[in-house]
Amino acid sequence: MYEVHGVEPADLFEALAGASVNVDTVIQIGSDIVFSVPDEDRADTEDALARMGGEFSEVAELGKVSVVGAGMRSHPGVAASAFGALRDLGIEPRFVSTSPIKISFFVARDEIEQAVRRLHEAFELGDAAAERQHA
């Protein structure tokens, strides 16, 4: 993850595309931009950012855990269950990104496995009935 300040978004993403960086999640709040890239694109990302002249910092200690499903749009309470599951573990996401079918939580890397297991339990994905619904 990178946090960028003082750069025009179009210029930023054009520079990253020109460096063949695969941008994943993008979060923009005002003029601040946060985005994630795969680890293998790290050097190219930092080269492109350095050439842009804006301020940036790497947020390397985070990993992404996502809850994904087309039924999320028609089932109220998915966000409540997901946030509640993480709260119960004392996990505080640093960033959250959503779409109609996905909630992605950016959490400390050492909390990823614990978060995945708890979310799996919260949505009863180990239940045989859940497997039949998604088969």
Backbone bond lengths (Angstrom), bond angles and torsions (degrees), N, CA, C in turn:
res aa  C-N    CA-C-N  psi(-1)  N-CA   C-N-CA  omega(-1)  CA-C   N-CA-C  phi
1 M - - - 1.448 - - 1.526 107.82 -
2 Y 1.323 114.27 144.71 1.459 121.25 175.92 1.516 108.89 -130.63
3 E 1.322 115.86 141.40 1.457 122.68 171.35 1.525 106.76 -108.94
4 V 1.327 115.97 129.25 1.461 120.89 -176.09 1.526 108.99 -126.94
5 H 1.339 115.82 137.89 1.460 122.55 179.17 1.522 108.56 -130.62
6 G 1.314 116.21 144.19 1.459 120.84 172.30 1.517 115.14 78.01
7 V 1.313 117.11 24.01 1.464 121.56 179.93 1.522 108.48 -128.22
8 E 1.304 116.51 137.37 1.468 121.12 176.07 1.530 108.80 -67.26
9 P 1.339 118.69 127.97 1.467 120.20 -176.79 1.528 114.43 -53.64
10 A 1.325 117.53 -44.75 1.470 119.07 -179.26 1.530 110.63 -61.47
11 D 1.328 116.73 -41.44 1.468 120.43 179.20 1.529 110.76 -64.62
12 L 1.335 115.87 -40.98 1.457 120.49 179.63 1.520 111.19 -59.96
13 F 1.325 116.72 -51.72 1.462 119.21 -174.82 1.521 112.23 -74.30
14 E 1.316 117.88 -26.31 1.473 119.83 171.89 1.521 110.41 -66.44
15 A 1.336 117.08 -41.77 1.469 120.72 178.80 1.528 110.61 -64.83
16 L 1.313 116.90 -41.48 1.462 119.76 179.16 1.525 111.09 -67.15
17 A 1.323 116.97 -40.59 1.471 120.04 177.42 1.525 110.08 -63.35
18 G 1.322 116.40 -40.86 1.465 120.66 178.40 1.519 112.61 -63.27
19 A 1.326 116.57 -26.11 1.462 121.57 177.52 1.533 111.61 -92.19
20 S 1.336 117.17 7.83 1.472 123.79 -179.10 1.522 113.26 59.54
21 V 1.334 115.73 35.16 1.458 121.37 177.56 1.524 108.81 -86.68
22 N 1.316 116.08 131.44 1.458 122.38 179.23 1.533 108.44 -90.43
23 V 1.332 117.22 98.69 1.464 121.85 -179.91 1.519 108.83 -80.85
24 D 1.322 115.30 132.30 1.467 120.48 -179.34 1.520 108.72 -99.01
25 T 1.289 117.80 -96.11 1.460 123.14 -176.37 1.523 110.33 -84.12
26 V 1.332 116.53 139.99 1.464 122.23 175.59 1.519 107.70 -128.32
27 I 1.331 115.64 129.64 1.453 122.38 175.09 1.526 106.45 -128.02
28 Q 1.332 117.17 125.02 1.452 120.53 177.54 1.516 109.39 -123.28
29 I 1.318 115.40 127.91 1.458 122.40 175.30 1.512 106.62 -127.10
30 G 1.318 116.35 107.90 1.465 119.81 -174.77 1.515 109.09 62.81
31 S 1.317 116.01 -128.07 1.468 119.03 -179.89 1.528 112.50 -93.93
32 D 1.332 117.28 -0.71 1.466 120.67 178.65 1.516 109.84 -88.77
33 I 1.325 115.53 135.63 1.463 121.63 -178.96 1.526 108.77 -124.72
34 V 1.315 115.22 133.24 1.455 122.46 174.36 1.521 106.49 -121.53
35 F 1.323 116.54 133.02 1.465 119.12 178.35 1.516 109.23 -146.72
36 S 1.332 114.63 158.46 1.456 119.64 178.38 1.523 109.59 -117.26
37 V 1.326 113.58 151.41 1.464 121.69 176.90 1.524 107.58 -139.77
38 P 1.323 117.43 156.87 1.473 119.57 175.18 1.532 110.63 -64.35
39 D 1.324 117.14 151.36 1.466 121.37 -179.84 1.525 112.71 -54.20
40 E 1.331 116.52 -35.65 1.471 118.81 -177.42 1.529 112.98 -68.90
41 D 1.340 117.95 -14.11 1.472 121.40 177.84 1.524 112.97 -97.61
42 R 1.310 116.47 7.14 1.468 121.37 -175.15 1.527 113.20 -58.66
43 A 1.318 118.38 -50.90 1.467 120.80 -177.08 1.526 111.24 -62.85
44 D 1.329 117.36 -44.69 1.469 120.78 178.89 1.529 111.11 -64.13
45 T 1.328 116.68 -36.85 1.466 121.03 178.34 1.517 110.18 -63.53
46 E 1.316 117.38 -48.15 1.452 120.83 -177.70 1.519 111.90 -67.27
47 D 1.327 118.05 -34.57 1.473 120.60 175.20 1.520 110.58 -63.62
48 A 1.335 116.71 -46.10 1.465 120.97 -179.78 1.523 110.64 -63.66
49 L 1.328 117.64 -42.49 1.459 121.07 179.77 1.523 111.56 -65.57
50 A 1.309 117.40 -40.47 1.471 120.90 179.35 1.523 111.16 -62.37
51 R 1.322 117.59 -37.53 1.477 121.51 179.76 1.530 111.68 -70.22
52 M 1.331 117.57 -23.11 1.468 121.16 -176.32 1.522 112.50 -75.46
53 G 1.314 117.79 -29.67 1.451 120.27 177.44 1.515 115.75 88.58
54 G 1.315 119.34 -3.92 1.464 120.61 177.22 1.512 110.56 -82.48
55 E 1.306 115.56 178.88 1.460 120.55 175.94 1.521 108.94 -89.45
56 F 1.335 116.14 136.36 1.458 119.09 175.73 1.511 110.05 -147.12
57 S 1.316 114.94 155.65 1.455 120.67 173.85 1.517 108.45 -142.45
58 E 1.319 114.73 145.96 1.455 120.51 177.06 1.523 108.81 -89.35
59 V 1.312 116.03 139.75 1.459 122.14 175.76 1.529 105.00 -115.33
60 A 1.328 116.07 80.50 1.463 122.08 -169.90 1.517 114.11 -81.75
61 E 1.317 117.69 -17.06 1.461 119.35 -172.85 1.525 113.61 -83.92
62 L 1.329 117.73 7.38 1.462 120.91 -176.32 1.521 112.48 -106.06
63 G 1.326 114.34 153.34 1.452 122.54 170.97 1.518 108.19 -134.21
64 K 1.314 116.55 165.62 1.462 121.15 -175.33 1.519 110.76 -110.94
65 V 1.342 114.94 133.63 1.455 123.44 174.04 1.522 106.04 -123.63
66 S 1.338 117.29 128.91 1.466 120.04 -176.40 1.518 112.03 -124.28
67 V 1.326 114.13 147.81 1.459 123.34 170.10 1.519 104.40 -108.68
68 V 1.331 116.92 121.77 1.458 120.95 -173.17 1.520 109.88 -129.90
69 G 1.336 115.68 138.48 1.458 119.32 174.60 1.508 111.92 174.14
70 A 1.313 116.16 136.18 1.463 121.01 -179.25 1.526 111.75 -63.06
71 G 1.322 118.52 -26.78 1.454 121.86 -179.41 1.516 114.37 -74.85
72 M 1.326 117.96 -4.64 1.458 120.36 -177.88 1.527 111.91 -61.93
73 R 1.326 116.89 -31.71 1.462 120.11 -178.38 1.518 112.01 -68.39
74 S 1.313 117.20 -27.37 1.461 120.27 -174.90 1.531 113.59 -108.52
75 H 1.322 117.64 7.05 1.463 121.28 -179.71 1.529 109.69 -123.11
76 P 1.343 117.23 96.41 1.465 119.48 177.76 1.529 110.55 -59.38
77 G 1.305 116.54 147.16 1.455 121.05 175.29 1.509 115.39 98.36
78 V 1.331 118.09 -2.58 1.469 119.63 -179.92 1.530 109.69 -63.26
79 A 1.314 117.07 -46.84 1.470 119.75 179.53 1.525 110.32 -62.31
80 A 1.329 117.37 -42.65 1.461 120.53 179.42 1.522 110.88 -59.76
81 S 1.317 117.12 -43.71 1.469 120.77 179.25 1.522 111.55 -64.74
82 A 1.327 116.92 -43.29 1.463 120.88 -177.96 1.527 111.39 -66.86
83 F 1.331 116.67 -48.94 1.460 119.40 179.05 1.528 110.72 -64.44
84 G 1.334 117.21 -38.10 1.455 120.89 178.99 1.515 112.66 -64.11
85 A 1.330 115.85 -39.67 1.470 120.13 178.97 1.525 110.62 -61.79
86 L 1.328 116.69 -42.70 1.467 119.58 179.12 1.529 110.88 -70.02
87 R 1.320 116.86 -39.95 1.471 120.63 177.79 1.523 110.43 -58.18
88 D 1.331 116.46 -43.19 1.462 120.94 -178.61 1.526 111.90 -59.87
89 L 1.310 117.05 -26.77 1.467 121.71 177.62 1.522 112.26 -90.12
90 G 1.326 116.62 -7.42 1.462 120.01 -175.41 1.517 112.55 77.66
91 I 1.331 116.59 20.92 1.465 120.91 -179.79 1.528 108.92 -91.93
92 E 1.314 115.74 124.28 1.458 122.66 -179.89 1.531 108.20 -109.36
93 P 1.339 118.58 106.52 1.468 119.69 178.57 1.531 110.61 -62.41
94 R 1.306 116.42 140.34 1.476 120.81 177.16 1.521 110.09 -79.88
95 F 1.333 116.28 -39.86 1.460 122.79 177.31 1.522 107.93 -136.61
96 V 1.329 116.00 151.89 1.455 122.04 175.31 1.513 107.31 -135.49
97 S 1.324 116.37 135.27 1.459 122.59 177.80 1.523 107.28 -127.86
98 T 1.338 116.26 137.83 1.458 118.91 -179.10 1.521 111.59 -130.52
99 S 1.307 114.56 160.01 1.459 123.62 169.78 1.527 104.97 -145.07
100 P 1.322 118.41 176.37 1.475 118.23 179.62 1.528 114.08 -61.27
101 I 1.335 118.23 -20.79 1.466 119.48 -178.47 1.526 113.65 -122.56
102 K 1.347 118.21 11.27 1.468 118.38 -176.18 1.525 110.93 -154.57
103 I 1.332 115.05 141.90 1.459 122.49 167.89 1.520 105.86 -123.35
104 S 1.328 116.55 122.21 1.465 120.95 177.72 1.520 109.26 -111.91
105 F 1.322 114.94 129.75 1.456 122.30 178.92 1.525 108.16 -110.76
106 F 1.308 116.41 129.66 1.461 121.33 175.22 1.522 106.71 -101.05
107 V 1.326 114.77 111.19 1.465 122.05 -174.11 1.528 108.95 -125.44
108 A 1.333 115.60 167.50 1.463 120.30 176.76 1.524 109.54 -56.59
109 R 1.319 115.89 138.95 1.476 120.12 -177.03 1.524 112.58 -55.68
110 D 1.324 117.06 -36.51 1.461 118.51 -178.35 1.533 113.01 -75.76
111 E 1.339 118.02 -2.10 1.460 122.33 176.75 1.533 112.77 -104.99
112 I 1.324 117.39 -3.41 1.463 120.69 -173.98 1.525 112.26 -60.75
113 E 1.317 117.55 -52.91 1.470 119.85 -176.05 1.518 111.07 -60.76
114 Q 1.312 117.17 -43.11 1.458 122.25 178.63 1.537 110.25 -61.80
115 A 1.325 117.35 -42.27 1.471 121.83 179.59 1.530 110.73 -64.77
116 V 1.320 116.96 -43.67 1.465 120.59 -179.85 1.527 110.13 -61.66
117 R 1.313 117.06 -46.48 1.472 120.60 -179.74 1.535 111.13 -60.95
118 R 1.338 116.85 -42.86 1.472 120.38 -177.74 1.522 111.17 -69.30
119 L 1.331 117.83 -40.82 1.466 120.49 177.71 1.531 110.18 -65.02
120 H 1.326 116.29 -38.97 1.466 121.35 177.10 1.526 110.17 -58.52
121 E 1.325 115.88 -44.24 1.463 120.94 178.01 1.526 111.51 -67.25
122 A 1.335 116.50 -44.06 1.466 121.34 -176.61 1.524 111.94 -59.18
123 F 1.324 116.41 -34.91 1.460 120.38 -179.34 1.524 112.29 -99.68
124 E 1.335 116.21 11.80 1.465 123.67 175.50 1.529 112.17 50.86
125 L 1.326 115.59 44.43 1.462 119.87 -176.98 1.523 113.18 -77.52
126 G 1.318 117.20 -11.92 1.458 119.93 175.74 1.515 112.82 -87.21
127 D 1.319 116.88 -7.24 1.459 123.25 -179.48 1.528 109.74 -72.26
128 A 1.316 117.26 137.40 1.468 121.66 179.75 1.525 111.88 -58.66
129 A 1.333 118.08 -35.02 1.472 121.09 178.50 1.517 110.86 -63.67
130 A 1.329 117.44 -36.67 1.471 120.82 178.48 1.517 110.23 -66.58
131 E 1.328 116.95 -38.12 1.461 120.14 178.74 1.532 110.45 -64.46
132 R 1.316 117.60 -41.58 1.465 120.44 -179.94 1.525 111.00 -64.74
133 Q 1.331 118.03 -38.01 1.458 121.29 -179.15 1.514 111.64 -63.89
134 H 1.322 117.27 -31.14 1.458 121.47 -174.37 1.516 113.26 -103.59
135 A 1.302 117.50 5.11 1.476 120.36 -177.45 1.509 110.87 -80.87
